Amino acid sequence: MDGSRWDAAFQHVLDTLSDETYSIDPANRIPGVTAYCVRTFDHDALLFCIPLLVRRPLADELHLPLGGSDGATSCIIEQCKSRADREPALGPLLGRGTGFPCHYDAITEPYTLVHSPDAIAAHLWHADERNYYDDTGCHFLIRGALPLPASFSDNETTRMGETLTRLCEAISTCVFSMPGSVLARAWENSLDQKLLRDMLPSLGLVAFIGDGARLARHQTRHRGYYRTAGPKPGVNVPFTCPVELEPVELDLPVSNRRISGLGIRVREVFAVAGSNAQGKTTFLEGVHAGIDDHASGDGRELVVTVRGIRHAEARNCGLAGADVSMFFSALPPGVDGQVTAAHGRLSGSMTMAHQVGDAIRVRAPLLIIDEDRAAPNLLVRSCLQTEEITPLAEILAHDRGRMGDTSLLVAACAMDTLIAEADRIMLLRRHRASGIDRTAFRRRLAGSLRVTAEELSRE
């Protein structure tokens, strides 16, 4: 069977798909890219993609600016997904009738991220540059799978057209059946996050973690990255900013709700401390995910972070022209070049040194370091370390100006001398936050070091 014949028939079917509420989207119809029907390699199914325009004038109906429309788009898409299992007309989204519907379940995988500045989870159906709302209506890119007929015929082409017509009608019905109040809340939720993120610099903040945020994630086969993962079921301790860390109150610009939470300040060093498996990495991941907008129920819709943040972590890799001069006054044997332009296979600490220095050079608003992924010898000094290396703790202690305008968020357990240089310290114990007075922590650390020194001197 010639697969191109099915696509030709499909393109003809697209020409007939329209009524007073929907039509094929002319602005997004690109044959072979956004409009296609192809046979799978195992000859089990026909994969299709339909650019659909549903003409519901949401902006006129809701009287809201377009900036938060992706929230409403996301809400509609999730509603279509949730109905697919019980509405036969939406069956093609599930690959119903094909031999291996599990191959297509990513299409209806739940998704609680409204918008991301990065191209993540492209295989999932969600609001993006192809699924959006504008003045002409709701634009969707509908993907799915149909059973592959035994032979190509006019009857099978007609049957395919009828199936796709029912699908488009069902999606249009879903769009028009969504209550305006529900879509307005989703729209406002998205717009609140965008406007609050824009406001952060004027408030002297680089990130805000709202009280009640639930940061723990549940990863699935299709959402294996913490930014796209959904909320963790069961135990998921909500965040509350400790009084000792001076909670801030903010008014959400669209919904006018007053919320409180933790603000991470411009140019500050903020340490998240605690023992193993207490939620430090989860907190850092939540702050990073604040660059995205989240749907209500995700748990991170009150976590907002400025864009342009950087991470620094230890990994061996080849670099050309890496500037490690912030930490190294001389290069170790085997590394070519100079400290301002090192070449070769660099160690984890040298790679991390380059990442930290580069973040500061580009004036990244926030740099995140997790002890679990860091080079310890770049963070705190060892008695075996040479004078050619200045660890981060000493830079913060004696030359804080080298950090420039970049804020530092660091999670640590064993890096006590680094924690001691933080402006504020948050302790996580059993995933609940409390604040530690910096002066009190330093006294406690000094006492611990004296005891250690006395014990070593007695041996």
C-alpha positions in Angstrom: 0.0 0.0 0.0 1.4 3.4 -1.0 1.5 5.5 2.2 1.5 8.7 0.1 -2.0 7.9 -1.1 -3.3 8.1 2.4 -1.7 11.5 3.0 -3.2 12.7 -0.3 -6.6 11.5 0.8 -6.1 13.1 4.2 -5.3 16.5 2.6 -8.5 16.2 0.7 -10.4 15.4 3.9 -8.9 18.5 5.6 -10.5 20.6 2.8 -14.0 19.4 4.0 -13.5 19.8 7.7 -15.4 22.9 8.8 -18.6 24.2 10.2 -19.8 27.4 11.8 -17.6 26.9 14.9 -14.4 25.3 13.6 -12.3 24.9 10.5 -8.8 23.8 9.5 -6.4 26.6 10.6 -5.0 28.2 7.4 -2.3 30.0 9.3 -0.9 26.8 10.6 -1.6 24.3 7.8 1.8 23.2 6.6 1.6 19.9 4.7 4.1 17.3 6.0 4.8 19.4 9.1 1.5 20.3 10.9 -0.9 18.6 8.5 -0.1 15.0 7.6 -1.2 11.4 7.7 1.5 8.8 7.6 1.6 5.0 8.0 3.5 3.7 11.0 6.6 1.5 10.4 4.8 -1.6 11.7 1.8 -1.0 9.4 -0.5 -0.9 12.4 -1.8 2.7 12.3 -2.1 5.9 10.5 -0.6 8.8 12.5 -2.2 12.2 11.8 -1.8 15.8 12.7 -4.6 18.4 12.2 -4.2 22.2 12.6 -7.6 23.2 14.0 -9.2 26.6 14.6 -12.1 26.9 16.9 -13.8 30.2 16.7 -14.8 31.1 20.3 -14.0 34.8 21.0 -12.7 34.3 24.5 -11.0 37.7 24.8 -14.2 39.5 24.0 -16.1 37.2 26.3 -13.8 37.4 29.3 -12.5 41.0 28.9 -9.0 40.0 29.7 -5.7 40.9 28.0 -4.1 38.3 25.7 -1.1 37.8 27.9 -2.7 35.1 30.0 -4.6 33.3 27.2 -2.2 30.3 27.4 -3.8 29.5 30.7 -7.2 29.1 29.1 -5.7 27.2 26.2 -4.0 24.8 28.6 -7.3 24.4 30.6 -9.2 23.5 27.4 -6.5 21.0 26.3 -6.5 19.2 29.6 -10.3 19.0 29.5 -10.1 17.3 26.1 -7.6 14.8 27.4 -9.7 14.0 30.5 -12.8 13.3 28.2 -11.0 11.2 25.7 -11.3 8.0 27.6 -15.1 8.2 27.9 -16.1 10.0 24.7 -15.8 7.7 21.6 -15.4 10.7 19.2 -12.2 11.6 21.0 -10.9 8.1 20.6 -8.3 8.9 18.0 -6.4 10.9 20.6 -5.9 7.6 22.4 -5.1 5.6 19.3 -8.3 3.6 20.0 -8.7 0.7 17.7 -5.0 0.4 16.9 -3.0 -2.6 17.9 -0.7 -0.7 20.3 -2.6 2.3 21.8 0.1 2.6 24.5 2.4 4.0 21.8 0.2 7.1 21.7 -0.6 7.7 25.3 1.8 10.7 25.5 -0.8 12.7 23.6 -3.3 12.5 26.6 -0.7 12.6 29.3 -1.8 15.2 32.0 0.3 18.3 31.9 0.3 21.0 34.6 2.8 23.4 33.1 1.1 26.2 31.2 4.1 27.9 29.6 7.8 27.5 29.5 10.5 29.7 27.9 12.3 26.5 26.8 11.2 23.8 24.4 10.6 21.1 26.9 8.1 18.3 26.7 7.6 18.9 22.9 6.1 15.4 22.6 3.2 16.2 24.9 0.1 18.2 24.0 0.1 21.5 25.7 -0.1 25.2 25.2 2.8 26.4 23.0 3.5 28.2 19.7 1.1 25.9 17.8 -1.6 25.6 20.5 -2.7 29.1 21.5 -5.5 31.7 21.5 -5.6 34.9 19.5 -8.2 37.3 18.1 -9.3 34.7 15.5 -10.0 32.0 18.1 -8.4 28.9 19.7 -5.7 27.2 17.6 -4.8 23.6 18.3 -2.5 21.0 16.7 -4.4 17.8 17.1 -2.4 14.6 16.9 -3.6 11.0 17.1 -3.7 7.6 15.5 -6.3 5.7 13.4 -6.3 1.9 12.7 -4.7 1.2 9.3 -7.3 -0.2 6.9 -6.5 -3.4 5.1 -6.6 -1.6 1.8 -6.9 1.8 0.3 -10.4 2.6 -1.1 -12.9 5.4 -1.4 -15.0 3.8 1.4 -12.0 3.8 3.7 -11.3 7.4 2.8 -14.9 8.4 3.6 -14.7 6.5 6.9 -11.5 8.4 7.8 -13.2 11.7 7.0 -16.2 10.8 9.2 -14.0 9.8 12.1 -11.9 13.0 11.9 -15.1 15.1 11.5 -16.4 13.7 14.7 -13.1 14.3 16.4 -13.0 18.0 15.4 -16.7 18.4 16.4 -15.9 16.9 19.8 -13.0 19.2 20.4 -15.1 22.2 19.3 -17.8 21.1 21.7 -15.3 20.9 24.5 -14.1 24.4 23.8 -17.6 25.9 23.8 -18.7 23.9 26.8 -16.0 25.2 29.1 -17.6 27.7 31.5 -16.3 31.2 31.1 -15.6 31.5 34.8 -13.3 28.4 34.7 -11.4 29.8 31.7 -11.2 33.2 33.3 -9.5 31.8 36.5 -7.0 29.8 34.4 -6.3 32.9 32.3 -5.8 35.1 35.4 -3.6 32.5 37.0 -1.2 32.5 34.1 -1.2 36.3 33.8 -0.6 36.7 37.5 2.5 34.6 37.2 3.8 36.5 34.2 3.2 40.0 35.6 4.6 39.0 39.1 7.8 37.7 37.4 8.2 41.0 35.6 7.7 42.8 39.0 10.3 40.9 40.9 13.3 43.1 40.1 11.4 46.3 41.1 10.7 44.5 44.4 14.4 43.7 44.9 13.8 40.0 44.4 15.0 37.3 42.0 12.6 34.6 43.2 9.4 34.3 45.3 8.2 31.0 46.9 4.6 31.4 48.0 3.3 30.0 51.3 1.4 26.8 50.5 3.5 25.9 47.5 3.9 22.1 47.1 7.3 21.5 45.4 7.7 17.7 45.6 7.3 16.1 42.1 5.9 12.8 40.7 7.7 11.8 37.5 6.2 9.5 34.9 7.4 7.8 31.8 6.4 10.9 29.7 7.2 13.5 32.4 10.6 12.4 33.7 12.0 15.9 34.2 11.2 17.8 37.4 10.1 20.9 35.5 7.4 19.0 33.6 6.6 16.5 36.4 3.3 16.8 38.2 2.6 17.1 41.9 3.6 14.3 44.1 0.6 12.4 45.6 0.5 11.5 49.2 3.0 13.3 51.4 3.8 16.7 49.9 4.5 19.2 52.6 3.4 22.7 51.7 6.1 25.4 52.1 5.7 28.1 54.7 8.2 30.9 55.0 9.7 31.0 58.5 9.1 34.2 60.5 12.9 34.4 61.0 13.4 34.8 57.3 11.2 37.9 57.0 8.2 36.8 54.9 7.1 39.2 52.2 3.5 40.0 51.2 2.6 40.6 47.6 -0.6 41.5 45.8 -1.2 39.4 42.7 -1.6 42.0 39.9 -4.7 40.4 38.1 -6.6 38.4 40.7 -5.8 41.0 43.4 -5.1 38.3 46.0 -2.7 39.0 48.7 -0.1 36.2 49.2 2.9 35.8 51.5 6.1 33.8 51.1 9.8 33.8 50.9 11.6 36.3 48.7 15.1 35.6 47.6 16.8 39.0 47.3 19.0 40.6 44.6 22.7 40.1 45.3 22.1 38.0 48.4 23.6 34.6 49.3 20.8 32.3 50.5 21.7 28.9 52.0 19.3 26.0 52.2 20.8 23.7 54.9 19.7 20.4 56.4 20.6 16.7 56.6 20.2 14.2 53.9 16.9 13.7 52.1 15.2 16.6 53.8 14.0 18.5 50.7 16.9 20.7 49.8 17.2 19.6 46.2 13.4 19.7 45.8 13.4 23.3 47.0 16.1 24.3 44.5 14.3 22.5 41.7 11.1 24.3 42.6 12.9 27.7 42.4 14.3 26.8 39.0 10.8 25.7 37.9 9.6 29.2 38.8 10.7 30.4 35.4 7.7 28.5 34.0 4.0 29.2 34.5 2.0 26.5 36.1 -1.7 25.6 36.1 -3.8 25.6 39.2 -3.2 22.4 41.1 0.4 21.9 40.0 1.6 23.1 43.4 4.1 25.6 42.0 1.7 28.3 40.7 2.9 30.6 43.6 6.6 30.1 42.8 8.0 32.7 40.4 11.6 33.2 39.4 13.2 35.7 37.0 14.5 34.3 33.7 18.2 33.9 33.0 19.2 31.9 36.0 22.3 29.7 35.9 23.4 26.4 37.5 26.9 25.3 38.4 27.8 21.7 38.9 30.8 19.4 38.7 31.3 17.4 35.5 34.4 16.4 33.6 34.3 17.8 30.1 36.4 19.3 27.4 36.4 23.1 27.2 38.2 25.6 25.0 39.0 29.0 26.4 37.4 28.5 29.8 38.0 31.3 32.3 38.7 29.8 35.8 40.5 32.8 37.1 37.9 33.5 39.8 39.1 30.4 41.7 42.5 29.4 40.2 45.6 31.5 40.2 47.5 28.9 38.2 46.6 25.9 36.0 47.3 22.4 37.2 49.6 20.1 35.1 47.9 18.7 32.0 45.7 21.7 31.3 46.9 24.1 28.6 46.5 27.8 28.3 46.0 30.4 31.0 43.6 30.8 33.9 41.6 33.2 31.8 41.5 30.8 28.8 42.1 27.1 29.8 41.9 24.4 27.2 41.6 20.6 27.5 39.7 18.0 29.5 38.9 19.8 32.7 38.1 18.3 36.0 34.8 18.7 37.7 36.0 21.5 39.9 37.5 23.5 37.0 34.4 23.0 34.9 32.3 24.3 37.8 34.7 27.2 38.3 34.1 28.2 34.7 30.3 28.0 35.1 30.3 30.2 38.2 32.6 32.8 36.7 30.6 32.8 33.4 27.3 33.3 35.3 28.8 36.3 37.0 30.3 37.7 33.8 26.9 37.6 32.0 25.3 39.1 35.1 22.9 36.2 35.6 20.4 37.3 38.2 20.6 34.0 40.1 23.1 31.2 40.4 22.1 27.8 41.9 24.5 25.4 43.4 23.5 22.0 44.9 26.1 20.4 47.1 25.0 17.0 45.8 26.2 17.9 42.3 29.1 20.2 43.2 32.8 19.9 43.6 33.4 20.2 47.4 37.0 21.4 46.9 35.7 24.4 45.0 33.3 25.3 47.8 35.3 25.0 51.0 39.0 24.7 51.8 40.8 21.5 52.7 44.0 21.4 54.7 45.5 19.7 51.7 44.6 22.3 49.2 47.3 24.4 47.5 47.3 28.2 47.7 46.6 28.3 44.0 42.9 27.7 44.6 40.5 30.0 46.4 37.3 28.2 47.3 33.9 29.9 47.1 33.5 30.2 50.9 36.6 32.3 51.1 35.6 34.5 48.1 32.3 35.2 49.9 34.1 36.0 53.1 36.8 38.3 51.8 35.8 39.5 48.3 32.0 39.4 48.1 32.1 42.1 45.4 33.4 39.5 42.9 29.8 38.1 42.8 28.7 41.3 41.1 24.9 41.5 41.0 24.3 37.8 40.9 22.4 36.2 43.8 23.5 32.8 45.0 21.2 30.0 46.1 23.1 27.1 47.6 21.9 23.9 49.2 24.4 22.2 51.5 24.7 19.8 54.4 28.4 19.3 55.0 29.7 22.7 53.8 29.5 24.5 57.1 32.0 27.2 56.3 30.1 28.0 53.1 26.8 28.1 54.9 28.4 30.5 57.5 28.9 33.1 54.7 25.2 33.2 53.7 23.2 36.3 54.4 20.2 34.1 55.4 20.1 30.4 56.3 17.0 28.2 55.9 17.0 24.8 57.6 14.9 22.0 56.2 14.0 19.2 58.6 11.4 16.6 57.4 10.7 19.0 54.5 9.6 21.8 56.9 11.4 25.1 56.9 12.8 27.1 59.8 15.2 30.0 59.9 18.7 29.9 61.5 20.3 33.1 62.9 23.5 33.6 61.0 25.4 34.8 64.1 24.2 31.9 66.2 25.2 29.4 63.4 28.7 30.9 63.3 29.1 30.5 67.1 27.8 26.9 66.8 30.2 26.2 64.0 33.2 27.8 65.8 32.5 25.6 68.9 32.2 22.5 66.7 35.5 23.3 65.0 37.2 23.9 68.4 36.0 20.5 69.7 37.2 18.8 66.5 40.6 20.5 66.8 41.0 19.5 70.5 40.0 15.9 69.7 42.6 15.7 66.9 45.3 17.2 69.1 44.8 14.5 71.7 45.5 11.7 69.3 
